C-alpha cells in the first residue's frame, strides 16, 4: 500500500459523498510480516 498512496488519495478526494470508514484486509506472511491485501471503503451518499 505504500506504493499506491497517491492513487488512494486521488480516489478518496474524487468521491462525492462522505467517507464513513476505511477497513483494511490484513494478511500475515512470512516472519509475521503484515501486508494489506485490499481496502473496504464505506461512503455515505445522500
DRENMI-442475 format. One record per residue: residue number from 1; x, y negated, z negated of N, C-alpha, C in turn. Coordinates in steps of 0.02 Angstrom, whole numbers. Each point is the difference from the previous one (the first is absolute). Layout:
BEGIN
<atom><n>NUM</n><n_east>X</n_east><n_north>Y</n_north><n_up>Z</n_up><ca_east>X</ca_east><ca_north>Y</ca_north><ca_up>Z</ca_up><c_east>X</c_east><c_north>Y</c_north><c_up>Z</c_up></atom>
...
This chain:
BEGIN
<atom><n>1</n><n_east>40</n_east><n_north>60</n_north><n_up>0</n_up><ca_east>-40</ca_east><ca_north>-60</ca_north><ca_up>0</ca_up><c_east>42</c_east><c_north>-63</c_north><c_up>0</c_up></atom>
<atom><n>2</n><n_east>63</n_east><n_north>5</n_north><n_up>-17</n_up><ca_east>42</ca_east><ca_north>-60</ca_north><ca_up>-1</ca_up><c_east>13</c_east><c_north>-25</c_north><c_up>72</c_up></atom>
<atom><n>3</n><n_east>-2</n_east><n_north>45</n_north><n_up>48</n_up><ca_east>11</ca_east><ca_north>-21</ca_north><ca_up>70</ca_up><c_east>-60</c_east><c_north>-37</c_north><c_up>27</c_up></atom>
<atom><n>4</n><n_east>-59</n_east><n_north>15</n_north><n_up>-25</n_up><ca_east>-62</ca_east><ca_north>-26</ca_north><ca_up>29</ca_up><c_east>-32</c_east><c_north>-57</c_north><c_up>-41</c_up></atom>
<atom><n>5</n><n_east>39</n_east><n_north>-33</n_north><n_up>-41</n_up><ca_east>-29</ca_east><ca_north>-53</ca_north><ca_up>-41</ca_up><c_east>-29</c_east><c_north>-56</c_north><c_up>42</c_up></atom>
<atom><n>6</n><n_east>34</n_east><n_north>-19</n_north><n_up>53</n_up><ca_east>-25</ca_east><ca_north>-55</ca_north><ca_up>42</ca_up><c_east>-65</c_east><c_north>20</c_north><c_up>34</c_up></atom>
<atom><n>7</n><n_east>-5</n_east><n_north>62</n_north><n_up>24</n_up><ca_east>-61</ca_east><ca_north>23</ca_north><ca_up>33</ca_up><c_east>-58</c_east><c_north>3</c_north><c_up>-50</c_up></atom>
<atom><n>8</n><n_east>14</n_east><n_north>22</n_north><n_up>-60</n_up><ca_east>-52</ca_east><ca_north>3</ca_north><ca_up>-52</ca_up><c_east>-24</c_east><c_north>-70</c_north><c_up>-18</c_up></atom>
<atom><n>9</n><n_east>46</n_east><n_north>-46</n_north><n_up>-7</n_up><ca_east>-18</ca_east><ca_north>-69</ca_north><ca_up>-17</ca_up><c_east>-42</c_east><c_north>-31</c_north><c_up>55</c_up></atom>
<atom><n>10</n><n_east>19</n_east><n_north>10</n_north><n_up>63</n_up><ca_east>-40</ca_east><ca_north>-26</ca_north><ca_up>56</ca_up><c_east>-70</c_east><c_north>31</c_north><c_up>1</c_up></atom>
<atom><n>11</n><n_east>-4</n_east><n_north>65</n_north><n_up>-13</n_up><ca_east>-65</ca_east><ca_north>33</ca_north><ca_up>0</ca_up><c_east>-45</c_east><c_north>-27</c_north><c_up>-56</c_up></atom>
<atom><n>12</n><n_east>28</n_east><n_north>-7</n_north><n_up>-60</n_up><ca_east>-40</ca_east><ca_north>-25</ca_north><ca_up>-56</ca_up><c_east>-23</c_east><c_north>-72</c_north><c_up>11</c_up></atom>
<atom><n>13</n><n_east>43</n_east><n_north>-40</n_north><n_up>31</n_up><ca_east>-19</ca_east><ca_north>-69</ca_north><ca_up>14</ca_up><c_east>-52</c_east><c_north>-5</c_north><c_up>55</c_up></atom>
<atom><n>14</n><n_east>-5</n_east><n_north>50</n_north><n_up>43</n_up><ca_east>-48</ca_east><ca_north>-2</ca_north><ca_up>55</ca_up><c_east>-69</c_east><c_north>25</c_north><c_up>-20</c_up></atom>
<atom><n>15</n><n_east>-8</n_east><n_north>27</n_north><n_up>-60</n_up><ca_east>-65</ca_east><ca_north>25</ca_north><ca_up>-22</ca_up><c_east>-48</c_east><c_north>-57</c_north><c_up>-12</c_up></atom>
<atom><n>16</n><n_east>-63</n_east><n_north>11</n_north><n_up>17</n_up><ca_east>-51</ca_east><ca_north>-52</ca_north><ca_up>-8</ca_up><c_east>-26</c_east><c_north>-5</c_north><c_up>-71</c_up></atom>
<atom><n>17</n><n_east>-6</n_east><n_north>56</n_north><n_up>-35</n_up><ca_east>-28</ca_east><ca_north>1</ca_north><ca_up>-67</ca_up><c_east>53</c_east><c_north>-8</c_north><c_up>-54</c_up></atom>
<atom><n>18</n><n_east>-21</n_east><n_north>19</n_north><n_up>-60</n_up><ca_east>44</ca_east><ca_north>-4</ca_north><ca_up>-58</ca_up><c_east>27</c_east><c_north>69</c_north><c_up>-16</c_up></atom>
<atom><n>19</n><n_east>65</n_east><n_north>6</n_north><n_up>-10</n_up><ca_east>31</ca_east><ca_north>64</ca_north><ca_up>-18</ca_up><c_east>-15</c_east><c_north>14</c_north><c_up>-73</c_up></atom>
<atom><n>20</n><n_east>-35</n_east><n_north>56</n_north><n_up>-11</n_up><ca_east>-21</ca_east><ca_north>19</ca_north><ca_up>-68</ca_up><c_east>54</c_east><c_north>44</c_north><c_up>-33</c_up></atom>
<atom><n>21</n><n_east>27</n_east><n_north>48</n_north><n_up>38</n_up><ca_east>49</ca_east><ca_north>45</ca_north><ca_up>-29</ca_up><c_east>45</c_east><c_north>29</c_north><c_up>56</c_up></atom>
<atom><n>22</n><n_east>61</n_east><n_north>15</n_north><n_up>-20</n_up><ca_east>47</ca_east><ca_north>35</ca_north><ca_up>44</ca_up><c_east>25</c_east><c_north>60</c_north><c_up>-39</c_up></atom>
<atom><n>23</n><n_east>-15</n_east><n_north>60</n_north><n_up>26</n_up><ca_east>17</ca_east><ca_north>62</ca_north><ca_up>-35</ca_up><c_east>51</c_east><c_north>38</c_north><c_up>42</c_up></atom>
<atom><n>24</n><n_east>61</n_east><n_north>8</n_north><n_up>-26</n_up><ca_east>50</ca_east><ca_north>37</ca_north><ca_up>38</ca_up><c_east>-6</c_east><c_north>75</c_north><c_up>-12</c_up></atom>
<atom><n>25</n><n_east>14</n_east><n_north>40</n_north><n_up>51</n_up><ca_east>5</ca_east><ca_north>72</ca_north><ca_up>-8</ca_up><c_east>74</c_east><c_north>16</c_north><c_up>-6</c_up></atom>
<atom><n>26</n><n_east>20</n_east><n_north>23</n_north><n_up>-58</n_up><ca_east>71</ca_east><ca_north>11</ca_north><ca_up>-15</ca_up><c_east>15</c_east><c_north>74</c_north><c_up>-2</c_up></atom>
<atom><n>27</n><n_east>52</n_east><n_north>21</n_north><n_up>35</n_up><ca_east>22</ca_east><ca_north>70</ca_north><ca_up>1</ca_up><c_east>69</c_east><c_north>4</c_north><c_up>-31</c_up></atom>
<atom><n>28</n><n_east>12</n_east><n_north>54</n_north><n_up>-34</n_up><ca_east>66</ca_east><ca_north>12</ca_north><ca_up>-31</ca_up><c_east>40</c_east><c_north>46</c_north><c_up>45</c_up></atom>
<atom><n>29</n><n_east>60</n_east><n_north>-22</n_north><n_up>18</n_up><ca_east>44</ca_east><ca_north>39</ca_north><ca_up>43</ca_up><c_east>59</c_east><c_north>27</c_north><c_up>-40</c_up></atom>
<atom><n>30</n><n_east>52</n_east><n_north>17</n_north><n_up>33</n_up><ca_east>58</ca_east><ca_north>30</ca_north><ca_up>-33</ca_up><c_east>29</c_east><c_north>-45</c_north><c_up>-53</c_up></atom>
<atom><n>31</n><n_east>22</n_east><n_north>29</n_north><n_up>-54</n_up><ca_east>32</ca_east><ca_north>-35</ca_north><ca_up>-56</ca_up><c_east>-44</c_east><c_north>-55</c_north><c_up>-29</c_up></atom>
<atom><n>32</n><n_east>-66</n_east><n_north>12</n_north><n_up>-2</n_up><ca_east>-48</ca_east><ca_north>-46</ca_north><ca_up>-30</ca_up><c_east>-3</c_east><c_north>-67</c_north><c_up>34</c_up></atom>
<atom><n>33</n><n_east>20</n_east><n_north>-3</n_north><n_up>63</n_up><ca_east>-5</ca_east><ca_north>-62</ca_north><ca_up>38</ca_up><c_east>-73</c_east><c_north>-10</c_north><c_up>21</c_up></atom>
<atom><n>34</n><n_east>-26</n_east><n_north>-58</n_north><n_up>-13</n_up><ca_east>-70</ca_east><ca_north>-14</ca_north><ca_up>16</ca_up><c_east>-4</c_east><c_north>-34</c_north><c_up>68</c_up></atom>
<atom><n>35</n><n_east>-52</n_east><n_north>16</n_north><n_up>37</n_up><ca_east>-9</ca_east><ca_north>-28</ca_north><ca_up>67</ca_up><c_east>-74</c_east><c_north>-15</c_north><c_up>11</c_up></atom>
<atom><n>36</n><n_east>-14</n_east><n_north>-59</n_north><n_up>27</n_up><ca_east>-69</ca_east><ca_north>-19</ca_north><ca_up>15</ca_up><c_east>-17</c_east><c_north>25</c_north><c_up>70</c_up></atom>
<atom><n>37</n><n_east>-51</n_east><n_north>43</n_north><n_up>4</n_up><ca_east>-21</ca_east><ca_north>26</ca_north><ca_up>65</ca_up><c_east>-46</c_east><c_north>-49</c_north><c_up>36</c_up></atom>
<atom><n>38</n><n_east>-49</n_east><n_north>-26</n_north><n_up>-35</n_up><ca_east>-46</ca_east><ca_north>-47</ca_north><ca_up>30</ca_up><c_east>-32</c_east><c_north>-43</c_north><c_up>-54</c_up></atom>
<atom><n>39</n><n_east>-33</n_east><n_north>-53</n_north><n_up>22</n_up><ca_east>-37</ca_east><ca_north>-44</ca_north><ca_up>-46</ca_up><c_east>-74</c_east><c_north>3</c_north><c_up>16</c_up></atom>
<atom><n>40</n><n_east>-41</n_east><n_north>0</n_north><n_up>-51</n_up><ca_east>-72</ca_east><ca_north>-4</ca_north><ca_up>7</ca_up><c_east>-20</c_east><c_north>-70</c_north><c_up>-23</c_up></atom>
<atom><n>41</n><n_east>-26</n_east><n_north>-40</n_north><n_up>47</n_up><ca_east>-14</ca_east><ca_north>-71</ca_north><ca_up>-15</ca_up><c_east>-75</c_east><c_north>-11</c_north><c_up>0</c_up></atom>
<atom><n>42</n><n_east>-26</n_east><n_north>-26</n_north><n_up>-55</n_up><ca_east>-71</ca_east><ca_north>-15</ca_north><ca_up>-8</ca_up><c_east>-11</c_east><c_north>-74</c_north><c_up>11</c_up></atom>
<atom><n>43</n><n_east>-46</n_east><n_north>-16</n_north><n_up>45</n_up><ca_east>-14</ca_east><ca_north>-69</ca_north><ca_up>17</ca_up><c_east>-74</c_east><c_north>-14</c_north><c_up>-14</c_up></atom>
<atom><n>44</n><n_east>-13</n_east><n_north>-56</n_north><n_up>-33</n_up><ca_east>-69</ca_east><ca_north>-22</ca_north><ca_up>-14</ca_up><c_east>-20</c_east><c_north>-48</c_north><c_up>56</c_up></atom>
<atom><n>45</n><n_east>-51</n_east><n_north>20</n_north><n_up>38</n_up><ca_east>-24</ca_east><ca_north>-41</ca_north><ca_up>56</ca_up><c_east>-70</c_east><c_north>-23</c_north><c_up>-16</c_up></atom>
<atom><n>46</n><n_east>-12</n_east><n_north>-62</n_north><n_up>13</n_up><ca_east>-69</ca_east><ca_north>-19</ca_north><ca_up>-12</ca_up><c_east>-8</c_east><c_north>-71</c_north><c_up>-13</c_up></atom>
